[in-house]
Amino acid sequence: MEREGKKVLISGNTRCNLTNSRSLDDFILMYGKNGRFLHSAFRHFFSADLIELLGKHGIRTSAEQDGRVFPASGKSDDVVNALTSYMRENGVITITRSPVLNIELAGQGMMAVYTQDRTFRTGAVVMATGGASYPQTGSNGEGYRMAERLGHTIVKLRPSLVPLEVREKDQVRNLQGISLKDIRITSFACSADDIRPHLVPPVDTGRGIHGKRARTPVIESRTGALVFTHYGISGPAILLMSLAVADAMEKGPVSLTIDMVPGKDHRQLKEELRDEFSRHGTRYCHTILENMVPSRVAASLLKAAGTAADKTANQVTAVERENIVSRLKDFKFNVSRTRPLAEAMVTAGGVRIEEVNPRTMESKLINGLYLCGELLDIDADTGGFNLQAAFSTGYLAGESAARSK
Ligand SMILES: Cc1cc2nc3c(=O)[nH]c(=O)nc-3n(C[C@H](O)[C@H](O)[C@H](O)COP(=O)(O)OP(=O)(O)OC[C@H]3O[C@@H](n4cnc5c(N)ncnc54)[C@H](O)[C@@H]3O)c2cc1C
């Protein structure tokens, strides 16, 4: 590309959530089953080391309540500038607009790195080519193909931290732009008609969360925020469960149910609504619902519950009220697919970690080849974990490569 760090520039909505203040054990949990691979890299260069390194280059950081760490300036370009000046100070030469096209073994422990107009012969190569999402930032997936040509296994690439499309297009189009906060969203490995709401767990389940795993057919359950889009649903809670959803969709239908009032159980909500409806009998029922959910959601719920929008509370039957409660607690959608890999924040899958030495990041197949960052089969939820994994594995790979020659 024309400059370094284009993905870092757009990260965290250009604020760059560069790491997290969690402990090492909690950090490792965020990467699922491959997290243990990162132990050595994190012991070598972890969040405090990153913060110190940036501090030496004039970047102050601040941690938010949930542990996410950002540059205090709120500007990702400050991070990229600090890193590039660190490189320059240490004599790193950057060649821009010059993609590597291939890497080949060149005999006698050497490798040949080909660009359009040059060939570099070297005993050590660090591949830090990133994933296959947001290709406009430079990570177009070519790194995976080069690693594969060198003999590495590529674990199937899947989108992670990606919005979901639903089959109920008309419904979400009507709700487009609306965000819901403090809701519980639960994904099920079945179609929406087969969702059994009593199976929705009372606590969050999913990657990075201590405690019990969700029981089939529940895939994951998260509380948080979501936003309706013209094609489906996005927002923090959806992004977090998207990889588990993508994996489950390989095996069969997947659906979602939204509990818009997770603080109250079905019975409590039913009683509350009955009292509200009898206290304000002459009010339109959608006016009463608007105290609980945004206006357009109230309209959509009433339609789904079969209640005419112009009914007053005293005209609503007990059966209709029961339907409204069910929709508030169990608003269902069928997932049709995830948005494409190019739109995912992170690529799951990549170079098989069993083929890489976790203490040095050197390939176990090719001496002198080092692999790091998103190119590896490592990915995590939001919170600064993906960048920290890239920084830690990159740091270790760089040091090991320098020491090897
Ligand atoms: C919108 C968005 C927001 C994000 N926000 C966050 C966040 O706030 N916190 C967080 O932790 N993570 C975030 N991520 C994820 C994080 O940015 C990545 O996981 C991280 O940048 C991966 O680092 P990397 O060095 O492995 O790859 P990249 O940062 O993708 O860098 C790869 C580099 O290799 C270059 N390259 C690729 N192929 C070639 C080639 N053939 N020849 C030469 N050069 C090549 C690219 O141009 C690029 O400079 C976000 C991702 C996106 C898309």
The ligand as a Gaussian input file, in Angstrom:
#p B3LYP/6-31G(d) Opt

LIG

0 1
 C      -12.682000      -1.959000      10.931000
 C      -11.738000      -2.696000      11.846000
 C      -11.583000      -2.274000      13.160000
 C      -10.729000      -2.967000      14.018000
 N      -10.588000      -2.502000      15.298000
 C       -9.783000      -3.162000      16.154000
 C       -9.542000      -2.664000      17.464000
 O       -9.996000      -1.568000      17.840000
 N       -8.788000      -3.428000      18.304000
 C       -8.203000      -4.597000      17.906000
 O       -7.528000      -5.241000      18.718000
 N       -8.361000      -5.055000      16.650000
 C       -9.115000      -4.355000      15.757000
 N       -9.248000      -4.819000      14.475000
 C       -8.465000      -5.993000      14.057000
 C       -6.980000      -5.609000      13.905000
 O       -6.881000      -4.370000      13.223000
 C       -6.217000      -6.687000      13.134000
 O       -6.427000      -7.932000      13.739000
 C       -4.721000      -6.353000      13.113000
 O       -4.480000      -5.153000      12.411000
 C       -3.931000      -7.488000      12.473000
 O       -2.584000      -7.078000      12.404000
 P       -1.591000      -7.716000      11.332000
 O       -0.321000      -6.952000      11.488000
 O       -1.564000      -9.176000      11.456000
 O       -2.249000      -7.387000       9.918000
 P       -2.622000      -5.987000       9.233000
 O       -2.770000      -4.909000      10.247000
 O       -3.751000      -6.286000       8.325000
 O       -1.318000      -5.639000       8.398000
 C       -0.937000      -6.418000       7.293000
 C        0.060000      -5.616000       6.484000
 O        0.654000      -6.460000       5.490000
 C        0.609000      -5.793000       4.243000
 N        0.551000      -6.814000       3.198000
 C       -0.394000      -7.765000       2.982000
 N       -0.069000      -8.526000       1.927000
 C        1.130000      -8.068000       1.456000
 C        1.985000      -8.451000       0.394000
 N        1.693000      -9.457000      -0.417000
 N        3.129000      -7.736000       0.203000
 C        3.441000      -6.700000       1.024000
 N        2.681000      -6.306000       2.057000
 C        1.533000      -6.983000       2.271000
 C       -0.630000      -4.930000       4.298000
 O       -0.556000      -3.864000       3.366000
 C       -0.578000      -4.450000       5.740000
 O        0.247000      -3.312000       5.869000
 C      -10.052000      -4.120000      13.579000
 C      -10.194000      -4.525000      12.248000
 C      -11.008000      -3.817000      11.388000
 C      -11.128000      -4.269000       9.958000

